Amino acid sequence: MESENENPENISLLRLQGKLDFTSATEFEQKFNIMLNEGGQKFILDFSDVEYMSSAGLRFLLIASKKTKGNVVLCSVKDSVKQVIEIAGFASMFNFAHNQDQAVEILTKD
């Protein structure tokens, strides 16, 4: 998992890797909370290296959306992972982007 802050728009980027299961979702949530406490307001979650997501990953997405009042964009989400999000009924809660540049555009629209 990698993270960085994409200022000046106060956009934070979190790159996820591997399986988003109970263990990794817990680590992801801890890192997300640190970034949020450091002033992160808008988040790009890069799913380009995520192959699988469990209910623990879905739980975290729900928490992230609530804590940021919806200022989260999911980018580079593989079809199999997006299908899990859609089946859970969470797809309408998020904007999806093909890449990080498109995600930044979505978050900087007024």
N, CA, C and O of each residue as an XYZ file, in Angstrom:
440
protein
N       0.843     -1.164      0.000
C       0.000      0.000      0.000
C       0.892      1.231      0.000
O       1.836      1.326      0.784
N       0.588      2.160     -0.875
C       1.337      3.406     -0.949
C       0.373      4.560     -0.793
O      -0.809      4.442     -1.115
N       0.883      5.686     -0.294
C       0.041      6.868     -0.178
C       0.866      8.109     -0.450
O       2.083      8.129     -0.270
N       0.173      9.135     -0.883
C       0.808     10.430     -1.070
C      -0.277     11.480     -1.079
O      -1.450     11.181     -1.304
N       0.128     12.718     -0.832
C      -0.808     13.821     -0.839
C      -0.603     14.615     -2.102
O       0.506     15.076     -2.371
N      -1.652     14.784     -2.886
C      -1.601     15.455     -4.173
C      -2.082     16.897     -4.028
O      -3.115     17.244     -4.601
N      -1.373     17.755     -3.282
C      -1.772     19.153     -3.141
C      -1.577     19.880     -4.450
O      -0.844     19.337     -5.276
N      -2.129     21.021     -4.744
C      -2.732     22.015     -3.861
C      -4.219     21.805     -3.599
O      -4.782     22.510     -2.762
N      -4.862     20.892     -4.260
C      -6.301     20.691     -4.095
C      -6.629     19.837     -2.869
O      -7.789     19.488     -2.650
N      -5.621     19.501     -2.077
C      -5.795     18.665     -0.889
C      -6.408     17.308     -1.238
O      -7.317     16.816     -0.569
N      -5.875     16.725     -2.312
C      -6.309     15.399     -2.752
C      -5.252     14.384     -2.331
O      -4.075     14.519     -2.665
N      -5.685     13.380     -1.603
C      -4.782     12.324     -1.157
C      -4.992     11.088     -2.019
O      -6.116     10.756     -2.395
N      -3.896     10.419     -2.323
C      -3.927      9.218     -3.160
C      -3.513      8.018     -2.327
O      -2.482      8.041     -1.655
N      -4.316      6.983     -2.375
C      -3.991      5.741     -1.684
C      -4.025      4.622     -2.714
O      -5.072      4.322     -3.288
N      -2.857      4.002     -2.944
C      -2.742      2.897     -3.902
C      -2.860      1.577     -3.153
O      -2.081      1.291     -2.244
N      -3.834      0.790     -3.543
C      -4.066     -0.497     -2.900
C      -3.445     -1.597     -3.737
O      -3.315     -1.475     -4.956
N      -3.060     -2.683     -3.058
C      -2.407     -3.784     -3.769
C      -2.914     -5.122     -3.267
O      -3.226     -5.278     -2.086
N      -2.995     -6.088     -4.178
C      -3.325     -7.465     -3.811
C      -4.786     -7.673     -3.520
O      -5.655     -7.201     -4.254
N      -5.054     -8.381     -2.444
C      -6.422     -8.689     -2.037
C      -6.857     -7.695     -0.969
O      -6.117     -7.421     -0.025
N      -8.051     -7.164     -1.124
C      -8.611     -6.266     -0.121
C      -9.527     -7.104      0.768
O     -10.746     -7.122      0.601
N      -8.892     -7.804      1.727
C      -9.609     -8.686      2.641
C      -9.533     -8.112      4.052
O      -9.157     -6.953      4.230
N      -9.886     -8.910      5.051
C      -9.940     -8.404      6.423
C      -8.620     -7.777      6.857
O      -8.606     -6.664      7.381
N      -7.519     -8.476      6.644
C      -6.212     -7.987      7.094
C      -5.813     -6.710      6.377
O      -5.463     -5.719      7.017
N      -5.864     -6.728      5.058
C      -5.426     -5.549      4.309
C      -6.413     -4.395      4.458
O      -5.997     -3.236      4.456
N      -7.705     -4.680      4.585
C      -8.688     -3.608      4.775
C      -8.450     -2.892      6.098
O      -8.626     -1.677      6.191
N      -8.050     -3.642      7.121
C      -7.734     -3.038      8.415
C      -6.527     -2.117      8.291
O      -6.533     -1.007      8.824
N      -5.490     -2.573      7.590
C      -4.303     -1.737      7.364
C      -4.672     -0.500      6.550
O      -4.222      0.606      6.847
N      -5.487     -0.696      5.533
C      -5.944      0.382      4.675
C      -6.719      1.415      5.491
O      -6.513      2.617      5.327
N      -7.598      0.956      6.361
C      -8.385      1.868      7.187
C      -7.488      2.678      8.122
O      -7.714      3.873      8.310
N      -6.485      2.047      8.702
C      -5.559      2.763      9.583
C      -4.819      3.854      8.821
O      -4.715      4.983      9.300
N      -4.309      3.529      7.646
C      -3.591      4.510      6.832
C      -4.526      5.631      6.394
O      -4.150      6.802      6.427
N      -5.733      5.281      5.988
C      -6.728      6.267      5.584
C      -7.013      7.232      6.733
O      -7.058      8.445      6.526
N      -7.205      6.703      7.942
C      -7.489      7.550      9.102
C      -6.337      8.491      9.406
O      -6.564      9.640      9.784
N      -5.110      8.024      9.248
C      -3.943      8.898      9.439
C      -3.982     10.034      8.430
O      -3.795     11.197      8.789
N      -4.224      9.700      7.166
C      -4.280     10.721      6.118
C      -5.422     11.704      6.378
O      -5.270     12.904      6.150
N      -6.545     11.209      6.847
C      -7.688     12.055      7.168
C      -7.345     12.998      8.320
O      -7.669     14.185      8.271
N      -6.695     12.476      9.348
C      -6.295     13.293     10.498
C      -5.221     14.315     10.148
O      -5.086     15.335     10.824
N      -4.456     14.042      9.089
C      -3.430     14.985      8.635
C      -4.014     16.043      7.700
O      -3.270     16.838      7.126
N      -5.316     16.057      7.546
C      -5.961     17.100      6.756
C      -6.497     16.669      5.414
O      -7.005     17.499      4.660
N      -6.396     15.387      5.092
C      -6.946     14.913      3.822
C      -8.444     15.135      3.776
O      -9.159     14.812      4.724
N      -8.917     15.689      2.668
C     -10.344     15.958      2.521
C     -10.948     15.219      1.336
O     -12.116     14.831      1.357
N     -10.134     15.031      0.304
C     -10.575     14.355     -0.911
C      -9.607     13.209     -1.173
O      -8.396     13.357     -1.008
N     -10.150     12.064     -1.584
C      -9.313     10.883     -1.731
C      -9.516     10.192     -3.069
O     -10.635     10.050     -3.562
N      -8.393      9.767     -3.639
C      -8.401      8.870     -4.787
C      -7.929      7.520     -4.271
O      -6.844      7.409     -3.700
N      -8.738      6.505     -4.473
C      -8.355      5.147     -4.112
C      -8.034      4.423     -5.410
O      -8.922      4.144     -6.215
N      -6.758      4.124     -5.605
C      -6.290      3.486     -6.838
C      -6.357      1.971     -6.673
O      -5.612      1.388     -5.885
N      -7.249      1.350     -7.416
C      -7.492     -0.088     -7.344
C      -6.780     -0.859     -8.447
O      -7.078     -2.036     -8.649
N      -5.855     -0.241     -9.162
C      -5.254     -0.893    -10.332
C      -4.567     -2.215    -10.003
O      -4.470     -3.083    -10.870
N      -4.092     -2.386     -8.779
C      -3.410     -3.623     -8.396
C      -4.236     -4.493     -7.448
O      -3.692     -5.380     -6.791
N      -5.546     -4.244     -7.374
C      -6.425     -5.041     -6.511
C      -7.144     -6.078     -7.361
O      -7.820     -5.741     -8.333
N      -6.991     -7.340     -6.986
C      -7.593     -8.451     -7.725
C      -8.866     -8.981     -7.070
O      -9.687     -9.617     -7.731
N      -9.029     -8.721     -5.770
C     -10.126     -9.333     -5.013
C     -10.530     -8.396     -3.889
O      -9.685     -7.724     -3.298
N     -11.833     -8.351     -3.591
C     -12.300     -7.563     -2.459
C     -13.374     -8.342     -1.712
O     -14.335     -8.828     -2.308
N     -13.198     -8.452     -0.403
C     -14.161     -9.155      0.450
C     -15.130     -8.148      1.068
O     -15.074     -6.954      0.774
N     -16.012     -8.645      1.919
C     -16.957     -7.770      2.615
C     -16.235     -6.779      3.526
O     -16.752     -5.691      3.783
N     -15.055     -7.137      4.013
C     -14.274     -6.201      4.834
C     -13.842     -4.998      4.003
O     -13.817     -3.874      4.504
N     -13.507     -5.225      2.756
C     -13.167     -4.125      1.855
C     -14.369     -3.242      1.586
O     -14.249     -2.017      1.544
N     -15.528     -3.856      1.403
C     -16.761     -3.094      1.205
C     -17.082     -2.243      2.428
O     -17.492     -1.089      2.304
N     -16.894     -2.818      3.596
C     -17.124     -2.087      4.839
C     -16.252     -0.846      4.887
O     -16.714      0.235      5.251
N     -14.990     -1.006      4.517
C     -14.111      0.149      4.555
C     -14.541      1.219      3.555
O     -14.495      2.409      3.867
N     -14.954      0.811      2.364
C     -15.413      1.793      1.378
C     -16.582      2.602      1.932
O     -16.652      3.815      1.732
N     -17.486      1.941      2.618
C     -18.623      2.621      3.225
C     -18.153      3.635      4.266
O     -18.634      4.768      4.295
N     -17.224      3.233      5.107
C     -16.677      4.127      6.129
C     -15.972      5.316      5.477
O     -16.162      6.457      5.897
N     -15.163      5.053      4.456
C     -14.430      6.126      3.771
C     -15.392      7.132      3.157
O     -15.167      8.340      3.239
N     -16.445      6.647      2.552
C     -17.427      7.541      1.943
C     -18.095      8.420      2.993
O     -18.266      9.621      2.785
N     -18.468      7.829      4.109
C     -19.129      8.597      5.169
C     -18.189      9.623      5.793
O     -18.587     10.764      6.029
N     -16.949      9.230      6.061
C     -16.005     10.141      6.713
C     -15.613     11.324      5.832
O     -15.251     12.385      6.342
N     -15.682     11.149      4.523
C     -15.291     12.226      3.606
C     -16.499     12.900      2.963
O     -16.347     13.745      2.081
N     -17.681     12.531      3.399
C     -18.923     13.057      2.818
C     -18.959     12.846      1.312
O     -19.416     13.706      0.559
N     -18.471     11.690      0.889
C     -18.530     11.315     -0.521
C     -17.393     11.805     -1.383
O     -17.433     11.622     -2.600
N     -16.386     12.416     -0.808
C     -15.249     12.927     -1.580
C     -14.199     11.846     -1.813
O     -13.019     12.029     -1.513
N     -14.651     10.718     -2.356
C     -13.779      9.592     -2.674
C     -14.057      9.166     -4.111
O     -15.209      8.980     -4.502
N     -12.993      9.014     -4.892
C     -13.120      8.499     -6.252
C     -12.319      7.210     -6.338
O     -11.165      7.157     -5.913
N     -12.934      6.177     -6.887
C     -12.259      4.901     -7.092
C     -11.740      4.883     -8.519
O     -12.503      5.088     -9.463
N     -10.441      4.638     -8.682
C      -9.903      4.638    -10.045
C      -9.257      3.301    -10.384
O      -8.767      2.575     -9.519
N      -9.277      3.010    -11.678
C      -8.653      1.805    -12.237
C      -9.177      0.527    -11.585
O      -8.411     -0.387    -11.278
N     -10.483      0.478    -11.380
C     -11.108     -0.679    -10.733
C     -11.340     -1.773    -11.773
O     -11.983     -1.544    -12.797
N     -10.813     -2.953    -11.498
C     -11.010     -4.099    -12.390
C     -12.484     -4.515    -12.376
O     -13.187     -4.313    -11.385
N     -12.933     -5.089    -13.474
C     -14.339     -5.477    -13.612
C     -14.807     -6.406    -12.494
O     -15.919     -6.253    -11.990
N     -13.971     -7.366    -12.104
C     -14.375     -8.325    -11.066
C     -14.594     -7.630     -9.721
O     -15.502     -7.995     -8.975
N     -13.774     -6.643     -9.415
C     -13.920     -5.895     -8.160
C     -15.116     -4.949     -8.257
O     -15.881     -4.814     -7.302
N     -15.277     -4.302     -9.399
C     -16.417     -3.397     -9.579
C     -17.730     -4.161     -9.464
O     -18.715     -3.634     -8.947
N     -17.746     -5.386     -9.938
C     -18.950     -6.205     -9.846
C     -19.325     -6.458     -8.382
O     -20.507     -6.444     -8.039
N     -18.339     -6.687     -7.524
C     -18.595     -6.878     -6.090
C     -19.223     -5.612     -5.507
O     -20.173     -5.685     -4.728
N     -18.686     -4.460     -5.887
C     -19.211     -3.176     -5.403
C     -20.654     -2.985     -5.876
O     -21.510     -2.534     -5.114
N     -20.910     -3.327     -7.120
C     -22.259     -3.182     -7.681
C     -23.254     -4.132     -7.022
O     -24.367     -3.725     -6.687
N     -22.869     -5.391     -6.832
C     -23.762     -6.381     -6.217
C     -24.124     -5.967     -4.791
O     -25.247     -6.192     -4.340
N     -23.166     -5.362     -4.087
C     -23.412     -4.906     -2.717
C     -24.306     -3.664     -2.678
O     -24.783     -3.274     -1.612
N     -24.531     -3.049     -3.831
C     -25.362     -1.851     -3.883
C     -24.625     -0.575     -3.533
O     -25.250      0.435     -3.212
N     -23.295     -0.610     -3.590
C     -22.484      0.549     -3.210
C     -22.069      1.413     -4.397
O     -21.536      2.504     -4.195
N     -22.294      0.966     -5.608
C     -21.769      1.679     -6.784
C     -22.276      3.111     -6.873
O     -21.538      3.997     -7.304
N     -23.506      3.350     -6.478
C     -24.064      4.703     -6.577
C     -23.442      5.674     -5.577
O     -23.630      6.885     -5.697
N     -22.712      5.163     -4.602
C     -22.077      6.011     -3.590
C     -20.754      6.601     -4.057
O     -20.218      7.501     -3.411
N     -20.219      6.105     -5.174
C     -18.879      6.488     -5.597
C     -18.851      6.946     -7.040
O     -19.675      6.546     -7.863
N     -17.878      7.799     -7.322
C     -17.521      8.092     -8.703
C     -16.403      7.133     -9.071
O     -15.529      6.837     -8.256
N     -16.440      6.655    -10.299
C     -15.405      5.764    -10.809
C     -14.645      6.494    -11.904
O     -15.242      7.187    -12.728
N     -13.331      6.336    -11.911
C     -12.483      6.957    -12.926
C     -11.610      5.885    -13.561
O     -11.253      4.893    -12.926
N     -11.274      6.107    -14.831
C     -10.412      5.156    -15.539
C      -8.964      5.265    -15.085
O      -8.223      4.284    -15.133
N      -8.551      6.465    -14.639
C      -7.161      6.686    -14.227
C      -7.109      7.820    -13.207
O      -8.127      8.434    -12.889
N      -5.911      8.085    -12.701
C      -5.756      9.106    -11.669
C      -6.068     10.507    -12.179
O      -6.644     11.312    -11.448
N      -5.700     10.809    -13.413
C      -5.982     12.138    -13.964
C      -7.484     12.406    -14.003
O      -7.938     13.489    -13.635
N      -8.236     11.430    -14.443
C      -9.690     11.587    -14.487
C     -10.254     11.719    -13.069
O     -11.203     12.472    -12.850
N      -9.683     11.004    -12.120
C     -10.124     11.094    -10.724
C      -9.901     12.500    -10.174
O     -10.759     13.040     -9.476
N      -8.751     13.092    -10.488
C      -8.466     14.465    -10.051
C      -9.496     15.421    -10.650
O     -10.003     16.301     -9.955
N      -9.803     15.253    -11.926
C     -10.814     16.103    -12.579
C     -12.153     16.015    -11.854
O     -12.808     17.032    -11.625
N     -12.550     14.818    -11.499
C     -13.825     14.628    -10.801
C     -13.811     15.344     -9.454
O     -14.786     16.001     -9.092
N     -12.724     15.223     -8.717
C     -12.646     15.811     -7.374
C     -12.475     17.325     -7.382
O     -12.768     17.982     -6.383
N     -12.009     17.883     -8.484
C     -11.782     19.335     -8.527
C     -12.912     20.093     -9.211
O     -12.860     21.318     -9.315
N     -13.926     19.382     -9.674
C     -15.107     20.053    -10.235
C     -15.832     20.785     -9.120
O     -15.917     20.298     -7.993
N     -16.341     21.934     -9.441
C     -17.124     22.679     -8.432
C     -18.572     22.617     -8.700
O     -19.364     23.188     -7.949
